[in-house]
Amino acid sequence: MIPGKGAGRPAGRSGNMSRALVQQAALEGELPHQFLLRVMRGQDEFFVEETLTEDGPVYHMRRPYLSERIDAAKAAAPYYAPRLAEMKVQASGAVGIADLKEMLDINMRECAAKEILKELNYQFDE
C-alpha cells in the first residue's frame, strides 16, 4: 500500500526528541560520530596498551590500529550514508524482444549481447 501524499515526517527532518538528544550530547562533549571520525582518521593517541613491569603495570597511549580505524569507519558510515531502503518492483504485462530492441540504444545492445554470449562461454578479445 502506498501512503498518501504528505503522510509521515518529511524526508530529512528529525523528530523533536532526536534534536534534543543531539543538542544535549553536543553540550556534554563530542557526538558519537565525531569520536568515530577521529578514530577512523587516527588523529589521537587514546588507545591504552598495558605493559607489565616489576613495579606494576605501565600504560602507554597509542594511535588506533588500521583494523580499529576500519571498524570506526564502518560504525560512522550510517551517520553519513544511510542504507538504501528495499524496493519492490511489480511488472505489469510482458515486454517483447521487439519492444526491448526499440528501448535499447546501440551501446546497450552490444553490452547485452556480450553478456549473453559470455554466459554461453564465448570469449572476447578486449
DARA-V52801 format. One line per field, one symbol per residue. phi: phi as a letter, one per 30 degrees, with the letter a starting at -180 (. if undefined). psi: psi as a letter, one per 40 degrees, with the letter a starting at -180 (. if undefined). burial: + if it has 24 or more other ideal C-beta (glycine too) atoms within 12 Angstrom, else -. A space follows every 10 residues. Layout:
phi->???
psi->???
burial->???
This chain:
phi->.cdddidide diccdddddd ddddddddld deddddddde didccbdccc cdbddkdbcb dbdddedddd ddddddeddc bdddddcccc ccjccdeddd eddcdddddd dddddddddc idcbdc
psi->hhiihehahi hehiiddddd dddddddeai iddddddddd efdigehhhh hhideaihhh iiiiiddddd dddddddddd giiiihhhhh hhiihidddd dddhiddddd ddddddddde fiiih.
burial->---------- ---------- ---------- -----+-+++ ---------- ---------- ---+------ -++------- ---------- ---------- ---------- ---------- ------
